[in-house]
């Protein structure tokens, strides 16, 4: 899999320029690039079929699950218990890596664009309150999106709102978006199943 784009929304303070963040970012990007389909192919080739119709296209969750297995091997905690801020309860992050500056968290989008907004807003709020050091949202590119489950969150639909997150008065921390994309398309590879075990991508 390739990283088509990285969008830095917030990058301020000591952690943003620290070796700890550079190492965490490098390892995350390396893990993303290792995601492959089909298994053992050494690259990510997606079945070239539109996901707009029911039963067509490719699933999303198995792609995420393959990455999560790799991150767990690197020391990330997966789906840690729900987090509290004030009297408000938020759902778990997909993956959390502890650093001396605080947790760095990862969210891989498998829901619709409203879910993407919630993920970014949750990470932004935790940054503002000093509860995390960095947050990264992973979403498919416009080119990849057309082959996935219809209406899944994607970079194209987040684009109009980027200036809002960039303007947040956060003095410390990192908030970014990593845009992923397939290496190739083919009609001679299996579809990525919808809602099944992602260990096949490990």
N, C-alpha and C positions, 0 to 999 in steps of 0.2 A: 504494500500500500504506500501511497505517497502523500506527502503534506503539500497541498496546493497553495496554502496561504496561512500566515499567522497574523492575527490582528491583535495588537496590544491596546487594550482599553485603558488600563492603569499600570504604571510602572514607576513607583516612587519610593524613596526612603532607602535605608541600608540593605534591606533584603533584596530589593530589585536589582542591586548591583553586586550582590554577594556571590561567593563561590558556591554556597549551598543551593541557591536558586539556579545557577548555571548548570550544576550537576543534575539537579532534579529535572530541569527542563530538557537537558540532553538525553537523560535516560527515558523520559516519557516519549520524546520524539523517536528515539531508537525503537522503543517497544511498538509504537504505532506503525513504523515502517516494516516491522517484522510480521505484521498481520498478513496472512496469505490465503488465497483461495484459487484453485483447490489445494488441499493439504499436500505439502511436500513440493509444490510447484516453484517456490521461491519468489513468487510475485502474486499480486492480487488481480485476478481476472474476473470480471463480473459478467453474469449472464445478461446479454443485451436485449432485455425486454422491458417495456414500460410497466411501472407498478400501479398505474392508474385504475386498472380493472381488478376486481376481486379475483384472488387466486393467481394473479400474474405478478411478474417482477420478482424482487428479492427481499428477503427479510432483513431486519436491522439488528435485532437483539443478538443473534449469533456472532455478528462482527464484534460487538462490544464485549461479549463474553470471552472471545479469544484474547483480546487485549488484557482483560482483567486477570486472567490466569498468569500472564507474563508479569503484570505489575505486582501481583501477590508474591511472586518469586523474588521480586526486588525489595520486598519489605513493606509494601503498601497494605493497609488494613482495608478490607472490602466491606461495603455496606455496613459501616459502623452504626451503632445505635443512634436513634433520632437525637437531634441537638436542640438545646434550648437557648433562647435569647430573650431575657426578660421573662414574661409569662407566656411567650409564644413558642410553640413547638414546631420544628421543621423536620422534614424527612432526612434520611441519611444521605451522605455523599457516596458516589459510586466507589471512590478510592481515596484514601488519605495516607499521606506520607508525613511522618513527624520530623521536624527539623528544630534546631535550637532557636529559630526565630518564630516557631509556631507551625501548625499544620499547613501543608499544601494539599489542595483537594482537586479532584478530577471528576467531571461529569461528562458522560458520553450520551449524546442525545438519541433516545429511542422512541420518544413520544412526538406529539405534534408541536407546532411552533409556539403554542402557549406554554408547553412544558419547557421549551428552550428559554423563554422569558423568565419563567419561575426559577430555573436553575441559575441564570445570570443574576437575577435580583437577590436570590438567597446568598450567593457568593459575595455580591457587592455589599449586602448588609453585614455579613460576617467580617468583611474587611473593614468596614467603617467602625465596627465595634471592637476591632482588634482581636477577634477570635480565630482568624486564620491569617496566614502570611501570603498565600497565593491561591487563586482559583482559576482553573482552566476548563473551558467548555469545548468539547469536540463535536463538530457537526459536519455533515456531508456538503460537498460543493454543489453548485447548481447542476454541473454535468453529471455527478454521481446520483443526485437526488432523483432524477427521472427514471432510474432503474430500481428504485427502492419503494417500499410501502408508501402508498399515496398519502400526502400531507405530513410526512415526517418532518420534524424541524430541520431547517437548512439555512445556509448562510444568506441566501438571497433575501429571505423574508426577515432576517435580523438586521440587514444592512441599514434600513431607514432609521433605526433607533440607536445606532452606535454612539452618536454624539451625546446622547443622554447619559450613558454609562461613563463615557470619557470625562464628563463634566462633574462627576461626583467628588465631593470635597474630602477625598481620602488622602492622608498624608504619608501613609506607609503601606506597601504591599503591591501585589501584582494581580491583575485580572486580564486574562486573554482568551482568545478563541483560536482553536486550531481547526483548520478546514481540511478535511481529508478527501481523497479521490482514488479511484481505482487506477491500476497501472495499464490495464487493457480491457477490451470488451471481446466477447465471443459468444457464439451460439453453440459451442462445443464444450462448454463446462457446465456443471450442475448449477441449478438455481440455488441460492442461499435460502434454506428453509425458513419459514416464518414461525417464530416462537419455539424453536427447538434448541437443543443443547449446543452451545458454541464451542465446545472443546475441540471440535473438528478443525477449528482455526488455530489451535495452539501450536 
